[in-house]
Amino acid sequence: MEKRKNTYTEESIRSLDWKEHIRTRPGMYIGKLGDGSAKDDGIYVLIKEVIDNSIDEHLMGHGKQIKIKVKDHIVEIRDYGRGIPLGKVIDCVSKINTGGKYDSEAFQKSVGLNGVGLKAVNALSTRFQIMSYREGETKHAEFEKGENTSDNPVAKTDQKNGTFVRFEPDNSIFKNFNYIPEYLEDQIWNYAYLNSGLTLNYNGKKYHSENGLFDLLASKTDQESIRYPIIHFKGDDIECAVTHTNNYGEEYYSFVNGQYTTQGGTHLAAFREAFVKTIRDFFKKDYDATDIRASISGAVAIRVQEPVFESQTKTKLGSLNISPKGQTVRAFVNEFVKKELDNFLHKNSETAQAIQKRIIQSERERKEIAGIKKLANERAKKAKLHNKKLRDCRVHLNDKKGDEELKNNSMIFITEGDSASGSITKSRDVQTQAVFSLRGKPFNCFGHTKKIVYENEEFNLLQHALNIEDGLEGLRYKKIIIATDADVDGMHIRLLLLTYFLQFFPDLVKMGHVYILETPLFRVRNKKKTIYCYDDNERNAAVEEIGKNPEITRFKGLGEISPSEFKNFIGDQIRLEPIILSKKSNIQDLLTFYMGKNTPDRQEFIIDKLRVEKDLVES
């Protein structure tokens, strides 16, 4: 057998320029790409990178307003800061490691310190335009996919100081993308909550907060479910807010220098630790930490110089951070929370009593289900040995270190019936996609306590598959996808599953982990072309495009779609509808309407929401 030649030579080494590197490896700069159905998809990171620069200007005392416009995939952002120095405008958006944030005197507590943000936006946009206004003069430049197409000379202007950026994400990189307004609104509200006095104008609507994290927690928490008024502390470079509710689980919002750290980090860990320790010391009782934190809703924001994050997308604060006082972040947060919370509890006995009452209630509930929980956990362990309900993905079966990026893209399909689960199982990407098969319709758990989660085998096994028994920190899948037929039974199963999540794990929905899988309702084809359609309008357009006498197939169930076809619908072209709770949503009211004793209303809702009502009702 002839030995293969060594082809690793000088010709094998290739150097990429800045824009090629970003476009070839976008995940290194903005995380996962996505189509906009997830809150942390890259198209939202692009907007964040631009706004972060405007926020940094505001923090340095320049500019009290930011205007944001998003329409037809085009984003415009105008701030009223100092404006980029005119001679460096092109360098700041097209030369890696160029920017003002390396000068810690100019940007004391900035989010972005690596000079990459605007370059990534530029390189990943079909069109990118930047204008800087300084002291009556302006500099204007335009780019296409990072390539400079227009470099205008400095000109006179009557515009106020600041920077204007317009860009359109490249749809060859962000395929079939769409901005979800609710996600953008959440993102902009967070900026408002973390920057008191700043006004953001998004598509003509103003966003402004005077009370910071107090306002944030008030907007995120059902007011009828809170057990005592929100506790709010604000100090130099740190702010906290906390309350207990009647909901299950723990819910936190954490920020560093205005960056929403969705995965927490040292500052959040310190906040949780400090809260438990202070409560124990105040009441002089060694309460279990899980009872103290059960049903808690909290928020913490800190500012540090040159923060160290665990990735470019800055979703988790690392451990090598020093607070402004020269302490570790852990010590800084612990000291502040202990002092402020202890003082507050001594001055507010009614709130202290309400906290203790909630802890005792959680302790009682935990002990009540301890026995059945133990038995349920044993059943779940035994079931895993020969359980066909969960067909896991390799990234979790192998559970190797270094697979964090794959785990961050992992998903689980929850489906019902052998044919549907069979189609998905045969079509899936075994590396990152898992399948959980339900046996018939789930139990309606509305109005039941968490005891039912352990008593009901389906719920218990699902809970263990997701690994959410002790909170979201152990969640094994980034996306939980409900995959049911587009008929009355399928809609009912969706509602039953959503009831389960909202009743016992509401933070799963609030944090954007739960989705509905959209699958095509029609296949329109002739001998030359096949088009899959998701609604009547797409079907009509496909018929017109294909021409005379096309073959039209109506899919009534997931099991009718062959595995070879299904592969298209859960791969790169997957369409997901995120479950979004609006700011005004009250979980208890939602559950009462959909799953309470109002059967006619619920039936009307189910039928009204079906995508092809006439076909399904008559079939």
C-alpha positions in Angstrom: 0.0 0.0 0.0 1.4 3.4 -1.1 2.1 5.8 1.8 0.1 9.0 1.5 2.1 12.1 0.8 2.5 14.8 3.5 0.5 17.8 2.1 1.1 20.0 5.1 3.4 22.7 3.5 3.8 26.4 3.4 0.9 26.6 0.9 -1.3 25.1 3.7 -0.9 28.2 5.8 -3.4 30.9 5.1 -3.8 34.4 6.6 -7.2 35.9 6.8 -7.8 39.6 6.9 -10.0 41.0 9.7 -13.3 40.8 7.9 -12.6 37.3 6.4 -11.8 36.0 9.9 -15.0 37.4 11.4 -17.2 36.1 8.5 -15.5 32.7 8.5 -15.8 32.3 12.3 -18.7 34.5 13.4 -19.4 32.4 16.4 -16.2 33.5 18.0 -17.4 37.1 18.0 -21.2 37.1 18.4 -22.0 33.6 19.6 -24.5 31.4 17.7 -26.1 32.7 14.5 -29.8 31.6 14.6 -32.8 33.1 12.9 -33.9 35.4 15.7 -36.2 32.9 17.5 -33.8 32.8 20.5 -33.0 35.9 22.7 -29.2 35.3 22.3 -29.2 34.8 18.6 -26.5 36.8 16.8 -28.8 39.4 15.2 -29.6 40.7 18.7 -25.9 40.7 19.7 -25.2 43.0 16.7 -27.7 45.5 18.0 -26.3 45.2 21.5 -22.7 45.8 20.3 -23.7 49.1 18.8 -25.9 50.2 21.7 -23.2 49.3 24.2 -20.9 51.9 22.7 -23.7 54.5 23.1 -24.3 53.4 26.7 -20.6 53.7 27.5 -20.8 57.3 26.3 -23.8 57.9 28.6 -21.9 56.4 31.5 -19.1 58.8 30.9 -21.6 61.7 31.2 -22.2 62.3 27.5 -25.7 61.9 26.0 -29.0 61.3 27.8 -30.9 59.9 24.8 -30.4 57.0 22.3 -32.7 56.6 19.2 -33.2 53.1 17.8 -35.2 52.2 14.8 -35.7 48.6 13.4 -37.7 48.1 10.3 -37.5 45.5 7.4 -34.2 44.1 8.8 -32.5 47.5 8.8 -31.3 48.8 12.1 -30.5 52.5 12.9 -29.0 53.7 16.1 -28.2 57.4 16.9 -26.6 58.5 20.2 -25.7 62.0 21.4 -22.3 61.2 23.0 -19.0 62.7 22.0 -18.8 61.1 18.6 -15.9 59.0 17.3 -12.8 61.2 16.6 -13.3 62.0 12.9 -9.8 60.9 11.8 -10.4 57.5 13.3 -13.9 56.6 12.2 -12.9 54.1 9.5 -10.2 52.6 11.7 -12.7 52.1 14.6 -15.0 50.0 12.4 -12.5 48.2 10.3 -9.3 47.6 12.2 -9.2 44.9 14.9 -7.7 46.1 18.2 -8.5 49.8 17.4 -10.7 51.8 19.7 -10.9 54.2 22.6 -11.7 51.6 25.2 -8.1 50.6 25.6 -7.7 53.9 27.4 -9.1 53.2 30.8 -9.3 56.9 31.5 -11.7 57.5 28.6 -13.9 54.5 29.4 -13.7 53.6 33.1 -16.3 50.8 33.3 -17.1 49.8 29.8 -18.7 46.6 28.7 -16.6 46.1 25.5 -12.8 46.3 26.0 -11.5 44.3 23.1 -12.2 46.7 20.2 -14.2 44.1 18.2 -17.9 45.0 18.5 -18.4 47.5 15.7 -16.0 45.5 13.4 -18.1 42.4 13.9 -21.3 44.3 13.0 -19.6 45.8 9.9 -18.2 42.5 8.7 -21.5 40.6 9.2 -23.7 43.2 7.5 -24.7 43.4 3.9 -24.6 47.2 4.2 -23.0 49.2 7.0 -23.0 53.0 7.4 -21.4 55.1 10.1 -21.5 58.9 10.7 -19.7 60.7 13.4 -20.6 64.3 14.5 -18.1 66.4 16.4 -18.1 70.1 17.0 -19.9 71.1 13.8 -18.1 68.6 11.6 -19.0 65.1 10.3 -17.3 62.1 8.9 -19.4 59.5 6.8 -18.3 56.1 5.6 -20.1 53.1 4.1 -19.2 49.4 3.8 -20.5 46.2 2.2 -19.6 43.0 4.1 -16.7 44.8 5.7 -15.4 46.2 2.5 -15.1 50.0 2.4 -17.3 51.4 -0.5 -17.5 55.0 0.4 -15.0 57.3 2.3 -16.3 60.8 2.3 -14.2 63.8 3.4 -14.9 65.6 6.6 -17.8 68.1 6.0 -19.6 70.8 8.0 -22.8 69.9 9.8 -25.4 71.4 12.1 -26.1 68.0 13.8 -25.5 67.6 17.6 -22.4 65.6 18.6 -22.8 61.9 18.5 -22.7 58.8 16.3 -25.1 57.3 13.8 -24.9 53.7 12.7 -27.2 52.0 10.1 -26.7 48.3 9.2 -28.5 45.3 7.7 -27.4 41.8 8.8 -26.1 39.6 6.0 -28.9 37.1 5.2 -26.4 34.7 3.7 -25.0 34.3 7.3 -28.2 34.9 9.3 -30.5 32.7 7.2 -34.3 33.5 7.2 -33.8 35.8 10.2 -36.4 38.0 11.7 -36.3 40.4 14.7 -38.9 39.5 17.3 -40.2 42.8 18.7 -40.7 41.5 22.3 -37.1 40.4 22.5 -35.9 43.8 21.3 -38.2 45.5 23.8 -36.8 43.4 26.6 -33.3 44.3 25.6 -34.0 48.0 25.5 -35.9 47.9 28.8 -32.8 46.4 30.4 -30.7 49.3 29.2 -33.3 51.7 30.7 -33.4 49.9 34.1 -29.6 49.9 34.4 -29.1 53.5 33.4 -31.4 55.7 35.4 -31.9 59.0 33.7 -31.3 57.6 30.2 -34.1 57.7 27.6 -34.2 55.2 24.8 -36.5 55.8 21.9 -37.3 52.6 20.0 -39.5 52.9 16.9 -41.2 56.0 18.4 -41.8 54.6 21.9 -39.8 56.0 24.9 -38.2 53.7 27.5 -37.1 55.3 30.7 -36.7 54.2 34.3 -36.1 56.2 37.5 -35.9 53.3 40.0 -33.5 50.9 38.3 -33.7 47.3 39.4 -36.8 47.9 41.5 -38.6 48.8 38.2 -37.1 45.7 36.5 -38.2 43.3 39.2 -41.6 44.9 39.4 -42.1 44.4 35.6 -40.9 40.8 35.7 -42.9 39.7 38.7 -46.6 39.0 39.0 -47.6 41.7 41.5 -50.4 39.5 42.9 -47.9 36.7 43.7 -45.3 38.6 45.6 -45.2 37.9 49.4 -43.8 41.3 50.5 -42.8 44.6 48.8 -39.6 44.5 46.7 -36.4 45.2 48.7 -34.1 47.5 46.8 -30.5 48.6 47.6 -28.2 50.9 45.6 -24.6 51.7 46.4 -21.5 52.7 44.5 -21.1 50.3 41.6 -23.7 47.9 42.9 -27.5 47.6 43.0 -29.7 44.8 44.2 -33.5 44.0 44.3 -35.2 41.0 45.8 -38.6 39.5 46.8 -40.3 36.2 47.3 -43.3 35.0 45.3 -45.8 32.2 45.3 -44.2 30.7 42.2 -41.9 27.7 42.2 -38.2 27.9 41.4 -35.6 30.7 41.6 -35.5 33.6 39.2 -32.6 36.0 38.8 -31.5 38.8 36.5 -27.8 39.7 36.7 -25.7 42.4 35.0 -22.1 43.5 34.8 -21.4 47.0 33.4 -24.9 47.0 31.8 -24.4 43.6 30.2 -27.1 41.0 30.9 -25.2 38.0 32.1 -27.8 35.3 31.3 -25.5 32.6 32.6 -24.7 34.5 35.8 -21.2 34.2 37.1 -19.3 35.2 40.3 -21.5 38.2 41.1 -24.7 36.2 41.0 -23.2 33.3 43.0 -22.0 35.8 45.6 -25.5 37.4 45.8 -27.2 34.1 46.3 -24.6 33.1 48.9 -24.9 36.4 50.8 -28.7 36.3 50.9 -28.7 32.9 52.5 -26.0 33.7 55.0 -27.6 37.0 56.1 -31.0 35.4 56.5 -29.5 32.6 58.7 -27.6 35.1 60.8 -30.6 37.4 61.2 -33.0 34.7 62.4 -30.3 32.8 64.2 -31.5 29.6 62.5 -29.7 27.2 60.2 -32.4 27.1 57.5 -31.7 25.0 54.5 -30.4 27.1 51.6 -33.0 25.7 49.2 -35.8 26.8 51.6 -34.4 30.3 51.9 -34.1 30.7 48.1 -37.2 28.8 47.1 -39.6 31.1 45.1 -37.1 34.0 45.2 -37.0 36.7 42.5 -33.9 38.8 42.5 -31.7 41.1 40.5 -28.1 42.2 40.9 -26.0 44.6 38.9 -22.4 45.6 39.4 -19.7 47.7 37.7 -16.1 46.7 37.6 -13.1 48.0 35.7 -12.0 45.8 32.8 -14.4 42.9 33.5 -13.3 39.3 32.5 -16.0 37.3 30.8 -15.9 33.7 29.9 -16.7 34.3 26.2 -16.9 37.1 23.6 -20.7 37.3 24.0 -20.2 38.2 27.7 -23.0 36.0 29.1 -21.1 34.8 32.2 -18.7 36.8 34.5 -15.4 35.0 35.1 -13.8 34.7 38.5 -10.7 36.8 37.9 -12.4 40.1 38.6 -11.6 42.8 41.1 -14.1 45.3 42.4 -13.5 49.1 42.5 -12.5 48.7 46.2 -9.8 46.3 45.4 -11.7 43.2 46.7 -12.7 40.2 44.8 -16.2 40.5 43.3 -17.4 37.8 45.7 -16.2 39.7 48.7 -17.5 43.0 47.4 -21.0 41.7 46.8 -21.1 39.7 50.0 -20.1 42.7 52.1 -22.7 45.0 50.5 -25.6 42.6 50.7 -24.9 41.5 54.3 -24.7 45.1 55.5 -27.7 46.5 53.6 -30.1 43.5 54.0 -29.3 43.1 57.7 -30.0 46.8 58.3 -33.2 46.6 56.3 -34.6 43.6 58.2 -33.9 45.2 61.6 -35.9 48.3 60.4 -38.7 46.4 58.7 -40.1 43.7 61.0 -43.2 43.1 58.8 -41.0 42.2 55.8 -38.7 40.1 58.0 -41.8 38.1 59.3 -43.1 37.6 55.7 -39.7 36.2 54.6 -39.6 33.9 57.5 -43.1 32.7 56.9 -42.2 32.0 53.2 -39.2 30.0 54.3 -41.2 27.9 56.8 -43.8 27.2 54.1 -41.0 26.1 51.6 -39.5 23.9 54.4 -42.9 22.3 55.1 -43.6 21.6 51.3 -40.1 20.2 50.9 -40.5 17.7 53.8 -44.0 16.8 52.6 -42.7 15.5 49.3 -39.4 14.2 50.6 -40.5 10.5 50.7 -42.3 10.4 47.3 -39.4 12.4 45.8 -36.9 9.8 46.9 -39.0 7.0 45.4 -39.6 9.0 42.2 -35.8 9.6 41.8 -35.1 5.9 42.2 -37.8 5.1 39.6 -36.2 7.6 37.2 -32.7 6.1 37.6 -34.0 2.6 36.9 -36.0 3.9 34.0 -32.9 5.4 32.4 -31.3 1.9 32.0 -34.0 0.6 29.7 -36.1 3.8 29.0 -37.1 4.5 25.4 -38.8 7.7 26.4 -35.6 9.7 26.1 -33.4 9.3 23.1 -30.6 11.5 24.2 -28.0 13.4 22.0 -24.4 12.4 22.0 -23.1 15.7 23.4 -24.9 14.8 26.7 -24.3 11.1 26.5 -20.5 11.7 26.1 -20.5 14.7 28.4 -17.0 15.7 27.5 -15.3 18.9 28.6 -14.8 21.3 25.7 -18.3 20.6 24.3 -19.8 23.7 25.7 -20.6 25.3 22.3 -22.4 22.1 21.2 -24.3 21.9 24.5 -25.3 25.6 24.0 -26.9 24.5 20.7 -28.5 21.4 22.1 -32.3 20.9 21.9 -34.9 18.4 23.0 -38.1 17.6 21.0 -41.1 16.6 23.2 -43.5 14.7 21.0 -46.5 12.3 21.4 -47.1 9.0 19.5 -44.8 6.4 18.0 -45.0 7.6 14.4 -44.2 11.2 15.2 -41.3 10.4 17.6 -40.1 7.8 15.1 -39.9 10.4 12.3 -38.0 12.9 14.4 -35.7 10.3 15.9 -34.7 9.1 12.4 -34.3 12.6 11.1 -32.5 14.4 13.9 -28.9 15.4 14.3 -27.8 12.8 16.9 -25.0 15.1 18.1 -27.2 17.9 19.5 -30.9 16.9 19.2 -32.7 14.7 21.7 -36.3 13.3 21.6 -38.6 12.7 24.5 -41.7 10.6 23.7 -45.0 11.2 25.7 -47.4 8.4 26.2 -50.8 10.0 25.4 -51.9 13.3 26.7 -50.1 14.7 29.8 -52.0 15.1 33.0 -53.6 18.5 33.6 -51.6 19.7 36.6 -53.3 23.1 37.0 -54.1 23.7 40.6 -51.9 20.9 41.9 -48.8 21.2 44.1 -45.3 20.1 43.0 -46.1 16.7 44.6 -47.8 15.8 41.3 -44.5 16.2 39.5 -43.1 13.2 41.4 -46.3 11.2 41.5 -46.8 11.4 37.7 -44.3 9.2 35.9 -44.4 11.3 32.7 -43.7 14.6 34.5 -41.0 13.0 36.7 -39.1 11.5 33.8 -39.4 14.7 31.8 -38.1 16.7 34.8 -35.1 14.3 35.0 -34.5 14.4 31.3 -34.2 18.2 31.4 -32.3 18.1 34.8 -34.3 21.0 36.2 -35.3 19.5 39.6 -33.0 21.9 41.4 -33.2 24.9 39.1 -32.1 26.0 35.7 -28.4 25.8 36.4 -28.4 22.2 35.4 -30.7 22.5 32.4 -29.3 20.1 29.8 -30.8 21.6 26.6 -30.8 25.2 25.4 -34.1 24.8 23.6 -37.1 22.7 24.7 -39.3 22.2 21.6 -42.9 21.0 21.8 -43.5 19.1 18.6 -47.2 18.1 18.3 -49.7 17.7 15.4 -51.4 20.8 14.1 -54.9 19.6 15.1 -57.2 19.9 18.1 -55.4 17.1 20.1 -52.0 18.5 19.2 -53.0 22.0 20.5 -54.4 20.5 23.7 -51.1 18.6 24.3 -49.3 21.9 23.9 -51.4 23.6 26.4 -51.0 20.8 28.9 -47.2 20.9 28.6 -47.2 24.7 28.9 -49.3 24.4 32.0 -46.7 22.0 33.5 -43.8 24.4 32.7 -45.6 27.6 33.8 -47.0 26.0 37.0 -43.7 24.5 38.2 -40.9 25.9 36.1 -42.0 29.4 35.0 -38.4 30.6 34.6 -38.0 28.1 31.8 -40.5 30.1 29.8 -39.4 33.5 31.1 -35.8 32.9 30.1 -36.8 31.9 26.6 -36.1 28.2 26.6 -39.5 26.9 25.4 -40.6 26.7 21.7 -43.2 25.3 19.4 -42.0 23.4 16.4 -43.5 24.7 13.2 -43.9 22.0 10.5 -45.3 22.4 7.0 -49.0 21.9 6.4 -48.7 21.4 2.7 -46.3 20.0 0.0 -46.8 21.5 -3.4 -44.8 19.8 -6.2 -44.4 18.8 -9.8 -41.7 16.7 -11.5 -39.2 19.5 -11.3 -39.8 21.3 -8.0 -41.1 20.7 -4.5 -42.2 23.5 -2.2 -43.2 23.0 1.5 -45.7 25.5 2.8 -46.5 26.5 6.4 -49.9 28.2 5.8 -52.5 29.0 3.2 -50.7 32.0 1.8 -47.5 30.1 1.2 -49.5 27.3 -0.4 -51.3 29.7 -2.8 -47.9 31.3 -3.7 -46.4 27.9 -4.3 -49.3 26.9 -6.6 -48.8 30.1 -8.6 -45.0 29.6 -8.8 -45.2 25.9 -9.9 -48.0 26.4 -12.4 -50.5 24.0 -13.9 -51.8 21.0 -12.1 -49.4 20.7 -9.1 -49.7 17.8 -6.7 -50.8 19.2 -3.3 -50.4 17.1 -0.2 -51.9 18.1 3.1 -50.0 16.9 6.2 -52.3 16.2 9.1 -49.8 14.7 11.5 -46.1 14.7 12.1 -46.1 10.9 11.5 -47.2 11.5 7.9 -44.0 13.3 7.0 -41.3 10.9 6.0 -37.9 11.0 7.8 -36.1 12.1 4.7 -38.5 15.1 4.4 -38.5 15.8 8.2 -34.8 16.3 8.1 -35.4 19.5 6.3 -37.7 20.8 8.9 -35.5 20.2 12.0 -32.2 21.1 10.4 -30.7 24.4 9.3 -34.1 25.6 8.1 -36.0 24.8 11.4 -38.8 27.1 12.2 -39.5 27.7 15.8 -42.1 29.8 17.5 -40.8 31.0 20.9 -43.2 31.1 23.9 -43.1 34.7 25.0 -44.8 36.1 28.2 -45.6 39.7 27.7 -44.8 42.3 30.5 -48.5 42.3 31.5 -48.9 38.5 31.6 -50.0 37.1 34.9 -49.2 33.4 35.0 -52.0 32.5 37.4 -54.6 34.3 35.2 -53.2 32.6 32.1 -53.4 29.1 33.6 -56.9 29.8 35.0 -58.1 30.8 31.5 -56.5 28.0 29.5 -56.7 25.1 32.0 -59.3 26.1 34.6 -63.1 25.3 34.6 -63.9 27.3 31.5 -64.0 24.4 28.9 -66.1 26.3 26.2 -63.7 29.3 26.3 -60.7 27.0 26.0 -62.2 24.9 23.1 -62.9 28.1 21.3 -59.3 29.3 21.8 -57.9 26.0 20.5 -60.0 25.9 17.4 -59.4 29.7 16.7 -55.6 29.3 16.9 -55.4 26.3 14.6 -53.5 27.3 11.4 -55.9 25.6 9.0 -59.1 25.6 10.9 -61.6 24.6 8.2 -59.6 21.5 7.0 -59.0 20.3 10.5 -62.5 20.8 11.9 -64.1 19.1 8.9 -61.7 16.2 8.8 
